[in-house]
Structure formats: C-alpha cells, structure tokens
Amino acid sequence: MIGVVVTGVAGRMGSTIARLVEEDSQLTLVGATEAPGHPWVGWDLRGFLGVGEGVKVTSSLDEAITVETRVVIDFTLPQATLAHLETAVKEGVAMVIGTTGITGKDLERARSLASRIPCVWAPNMSVGVNLLFKLVGEVARILGEDYDVEIVEIHHRFKKDAPSGTAVRLAEKVAQAL
C-alpha cells in the first residue's frame, strides 16, 4: 500500500482526492492537513468526509507525515505549497502538485525543491488538457504570427486563481511556438 497525505483536505480537490484515495486498494490515507485555524484541525477526518478513519487533520505537514507516507498530494495555495515542498524534501517523500499561481522567485525556489524528490507538478491533471497543451503549441507553430490567439475561460465564483494555471500554460505554449 502506498501511504498518502492530502494537504488542503477540506477544499474541493483535497476532499475529492481523499475520497478517491480511500477507494483505491493500492493506496491508504495516512494523513491530512488544513490551514491553521481551520475548524477541521484536530479532528478525525472521518467525521467530515466519511473517509480516513483514525486520520487526524493537522495544520502541519510535519505532523501529518508518518513512516507509512510515500507521497503528499497538494492542491493548496502557493505559499503553502512551498512550505509543503520543503517538508517533503526534508522527509524524502514524493509529491503530486496541482497548485497554480506560483511566480517569480517562489517559482524558482519551488522548481529547485521539486528537483530533489520524485515530483509530478502540473497546472491541470487531465489527460485531455495535457493533450491540448501539446496541440495548441503545434497549431500556433503551423499558423504562425498571421493569426491572433485569445484564451477565454469561465469558472465558478470560488476559483482561487485567475487566470487559471491551465490558461497560463496554454498562453506559454503559444508563446513558445511563435
């Protein structure tokens, strides 16, 4: 069994991931975190999500990581992700990161940290969207500078990053191709 810690477990992605981990016979939920002061901190996760019996929600990844932990799955906020990367490197555990909006020196630091552990980091985990990234670059290269590109996106009102990491990556692929 692969021991998984989910950060931001009360969020849309975090709660979905915790439930999916529980459904997978090859994975086991061994830890969960939320931001300091969140009402779930200190309580058993099962009481909130119906999964993760015996998993206490903590505000510290250091506390959540156990000897069984092999991977941390992180869909939080940029500053939290940086702190989680530092902890994962210190503890020698892998990370899957879906957090977007990390820029500038923080992005350089995050890339440096991520290079020191097994890490999957993508603005969108969908196979279809990752194929779209590839295709957008090819289309931009073929059409060239004779065409204008516009990226339009619509999200629920609770979306934390606008433009989204997906939109930013699409724009990067177009820019790289031209």
C-alpha positions in Angstrom: 0.0 0.0 0.0 1.1 3.5 -0.8 0.7 5.9 2.1 -0.8 9.2 1.0 -1.1 12.5 2.8 -3.6 15.0 1.3 -3.0 18.7 2.0 -5.9 21.1 1.9 -8.2 18.2 2.6 -11.3 20.4 3.1 -11.0 22.0 -0.3 -12.8 21.0 -3.5 -9.8 19.0 -4.8 -8.5 17.9 -1.4 -11.8 16.3 -0.3 -12.2 14.6 -3.7 -8.7 13.2 -3.6 -9.1 11.9 -0.1 -12.3 10.0 -1.1 -10.5 8.6 -4.2 -7.5 7.5 -2.2 -9.9 5.6 0.1 -11.5 3.9 -2.9 -8.2 2.7 -4.3 -7.0 -0.7 -3.0 -3.3 0.3 -3.6 -3.5 3.5 -1.6 -4.1 4.3 2.0 -4.8 7.7 3.5 -2.3 8.2 6.3 -2.5 11.9 6.9 -4.4 15.1 6.1 -3.8 18.8 6.6 -5.7 22.1 6.6 -4.7 25.7 7.2 -4.0 26.7 10.8 -7.3 27.8 12.5 -9.5 25.7 10.1 -12.3 24.1 12.1 -11.3 20.6 11.0 -7.9 20.8 12.5 -7.6 18.4 15.5 -10.5 16.3 14.5 -10.8 12.8 12.9 -11.3 13.2 9.1 -14.0 10.5 9.0 -16.3 12.9 10.9 -16.2 15.4 8.0 -15.7 13.3 4.8 -16.7 9.8 5.9 -13.2 8.6 5.0 -9.9 8.3 6.7 -10.9 6.7 10.0 -8.2 7.4 12.5 -6.6 10.2 10.4 -6.4 13.4 12.5 -6.4 16.6 10.5 -3.4 18.7 11.4 -2.2 22.1 10.4 1.4 20.9 9.9 2.6 18.6 7.2 5.5 17.6 9.6 2.8 16.2 11.9 0.8 14.5 9.1 3.7 12.6 7.6 4.1 9.1 9.1 6.6 6.3 8.4 4.0 4.9 6.0 3.9 8.1 3.9 5.2 7.8 0.4 3.5 10.7 -1.3 2.0 14.1 -0.5 -0.8 15.3 -2.8 -1.0 19.1 -2.7 -3.7 21.3 -4.3 -3.4 24.3 -1.9 -2.1 27.8 -2.3 1.3 28.9 -3.4 2.9 29.7 0.0 1.5 26.5 1.5 2.8 24.5 -1.4 6.3 26.0 -1.0 6.3 25.0 2.7 5.0 21.5 1.8 7.8 21.1 -0.7 10.4 22.0 1.9 8.9 19.4 4.3 8.6 16.7 1.6 12.3 17.2 0.7 13.3 17.1 4.3 11.3 13.9 4.8 12.2 12.3 1.5 8.7 11.8 0.2 7.3 12.3 -3.3 4.8 15.0 -4.2 2.0 15.5 -6.6 1.3 19.2 -7.0 -1.7 20.8 -8.7 -1.3 24.2 -7.1 -1.0 27.1 -9.6 -0.1 30.8 -9.2 3.5 30.3 -8.0 5.6 33.0 -9.7 8.9 34.8 -9.7 11.5 33.8 -7.1 8.9 31.5 -5.4 8.7 29.6 -8.7 12.5 29.3 -8.9 12.6 28.0 -5.3 9.7 25.5 -5.9 11.4 24.1 -9.0 14.7 23.7 -7.2 13.0 21.9 -4.3 10.9 19.7 -6.7 14.0 18.6 -8.5 15.2 17.0 -5.3 12.3 14.5 -4.8 10.1 12.5 -7.1 7.5 15.1 -8.2 4.6 15.5 -10.6 3.6 19.1 -11.0 1.0 20.2 -13.5 -1.5 23.1 -13.7 -4.1 20.6 -14.9 -4.0 16.8 -14.3 -6.5 16.0 -17.1 -5.1 13.8 -19.9 -7.2 15.7 -22.4 -6.0 19.1 -21.2 -2.4 17.9 -21.4 -3.0 16.8 -24.9 -4.5 20.2 -25.6 -1.3 21.8 -24.4 0.7 19.9 -27.0 -1.8 20.6 -29.8 -2.1 24.3 -29.0 1.7 24.6 -29.5 1.6 22.7 -32.8 -1.3 24.8 -34.1 0.4 28.0 -33.1 3.6 26.9 -34.8 1.7 25.9 -38.0 -0.4 29.0 -38.2 2.3 31.4 -37.2 2.1 35.1 -36.4 -0.6 35.8 -39.1 -3.2 34.8 -36.5 -4.2 36.2 -33.2 -4.8 34.0 -30.2 -7.4 34.6 -27.5 -7.9 32.4 -24.4 -11.3 32.8 -22.7 -12.2 30.8 -19.6 -15.2 30.7 -17.3 -15.1 29.4 -13.7 -17.2 29.1 -10.6 -17.0 32.2 -8.4 -14.8 30.5 -5.8 -11.9 29.9 -8.3 -8.7 30.9 -6.4 -6.5 31.8 -9.4 -7.5 33.9 -12.4 -6.2 33.5 -14.9 -6.1 29.8 -14.1 -2.9 27.7 -14.3 -4.4 26.0 -17.3 -4.9 29.3 -19.2 -1.4 30.4 -18.3 0.1 27.2 -19.6 -1.9 27.5 -22.8 -0.5 31.0 -23.3 3.0 29.8 -22.6 2.7 27.0 -25.2 1.5 29.6 -27.8 4.3 32.0 -26.9 7.0 29.2 -27.1 5.7 28.1 -30.6 5.9 31.6 -32.1 
